[in-house]
Amino acid sequence: MKIITIIGARPKFAKATVVSRAFREHSSTVRKIITHTGQHYDVNMTDVFFDELDILKPGSNLTIGDKAHGQSTGRIQEAIEVAPLKEKPNWLRVYGDIDSSLANTLVAMKLHTPVAYI
């Protein structure tokens, strides 16, 4: 099974920590791919979480940055579509109620990929 996890903001990194550890401990048959939207892009706002919480490092960073909601959602949707088309995941996993969650859910629906919402 292949799961693409999309995260973009600090509170979601904390949630991802728990889920990532559970997958590491209990499943050797799941291939996990992490994509960082880059909404929170400062080293102190993101990298510190991956380092100190021992979260799997993202395979890609979309470098979306701080934009208005509509612009951010559109840019994430456009950028994120590449990964599911290439990787053909069984699931897209999203966290919270941020722009990246909306954008990724829209992409998943269009590609007929189930969404795991946390």
C-alpha positions as CSV (number, residue, x, y, z in Angstrom):
1,M,0.0,0.0,0.0
2,K,1.2,3.5,-0.8
3,I,0.1,6.6,1.1
4,I,0.9,10.2,0.2
5,T,0.8,12.5,3.3
6,I,0.4,16.2,2.7
7,I,1.3,18.6,5.5
8,G,1.8,22.3,5.4
9,A,1.4,24.0,8.8
10,R,3.0,23.7,12.3
11,P,0.0,22.2,14.1
12,K,-0.3,19.5,11.5
13,F,3.4,18.4,12.0
14,A,2.6,17.5,15.6
15,K,-0.4,15.3,14.4
16,A,1.8,13.7,11.7
17,T,4.3,12.7,14.3
18,V,1.9,10.3,16.1
19,V,0.6,8.8,12.9
20,S,4.1,8.4,11.3
21,R,5.4,6.6,14.4
22,A,2.5,4.2,14.4
23,F,3.1,3.4,10.8
24,R,6.8,2.8,11.4
25,E,6.1,0.5,14.4
26,H,3.2,-1.5,12.9
27,S,3.4,-1.6,9.2
28,S,6.3,-2.6,7.0
29,T,4.0,-3.0,4.0
30,V,3.1,0.7,3.7
31,R,5.2,3.0,1.6
32,K,4.8,6.5,2.9
33,I,5.5,9.6,0.9
34,I,5.4,13.0,2.6
35,T,4.8,16.2,0.7
36,H,5.3,19.6,2.4
37,T,3.2,22.4,0.9
38,G,5.7,25.0,2.1
39,Q,2.9,27.2,3.6
40,H,5.0,27.5,6.7
41,Y,8.5,27.8,5.2
42,D,10.9,29.2,7.8
43,V,13.4,26.8,9.2
44,N,12.2,27.5,12.8
45,M,8.6,27.0,11.7
46,T,9.1,23.7,9.9
47,D,12.5,22.0,9.9
48,V,12.7,22.0,13.6
49,F,9.6,19.8,13.7
50,F,11.1,17.2,11.3
51,D,14.3,17.1,13.3
52,E,13.1,17.2,16.9
53,L,9.9,15.1,16.5
54,D,11.6,12.5,14.2
55,I,9.0,12.9,11.4
56,L,9.9,11.3,8.1
57,K,11.4,14.1,5.9
58,P,9.3,15.3,3.0
59,G,10.2,13.9,-0.4
60,S,9.2,17.3,-1.8
61,N,8.4,20.8,-0.7
62,L,6.0,22.8,-2.9
63,T,7.3,26.2,-1.5
64,I,3.8,27.7,-1.7
65,G,4.6,30.3,1.0
66,D,2.2,32.8,2.6
67,K,-0.6,33.7,0.1
68,A,-4.2,34.7,0.2
69,H,-6.5,31.7,0.8
70,G,-7.7,31.3,-2.8
71,Q,-4.3,31.8,-4.3
72,S,-2.8,29.4,-1.8
73,T,-5.4,26.7,-2.4
74,G,-5.1,27.0,-6.2
75,R,-1.3,26.8,-6.2
76,I,-1.3,23.8,-3.9
77,Q,-3.9,22.0,-6.0
78,E,-1.9,22.7,-9.2
79,A,1.4,21.6,-7.6
80,I,0.2,18.6,-5.6
81,E,-1.5,16.9,-8.6
82,V,1.8,15.8,-9.9
83,A,2.6,13.3,-7.1
84,P,-0.6,11.2,-7.2
85,L,-0.5,11.1,-11.0
86,K,3.1,9.8,-10.8
87,E,2.9,7.6,-7.6
88,K,-0.6,6.2,-7.9
89,P,-1.2,6.1,-4.2
90,N,-3.9,4.0,-2.5
91,W,-4.7,7.0,-0.2
92,L,-4.0,10.7,0.2
93,R,-3.7,11.6,3.9
94,V,-4.5,15.2,4.9
95,Y,-4.5,17.0,8.3
96,G,-6.7,19.7,9.7
97,D,-8.7,22.5,8.1
98,I,-6.1,24.5,6.2
99,D,-5.8,25.4,2.6
100,S,-3.7,22.4,1.8
101,S,-6.4,20.0,3.1
102,L,-9.0,21.5,0.8
103,A,-6.7,21.6,-2.2
104,N,-5.5,18.0,-1.7
105,T,-9.0,16.7,-1.1
106,L,-10.1,18.3,-4.4
107,V,-7.2,16.7,-6.2
108,A,-7.9,13.3,-4.7
109,M,-11.6,13.5,-5.7
110,K,-10.7,14.4,-9.3
111,L,-8.3,11.5,-9.4
112,H,-10.6,9.0,-7.7
113,T,-8.1,8.5,-4.8
114,P,-9.5,8.0,-1.3
115,V,-8.7,10.6,1.3
116,A,-7.8,9.8,4.9
117,Y,-8.6,13.0,6.8
118,I,-7.1,13.5,10.3
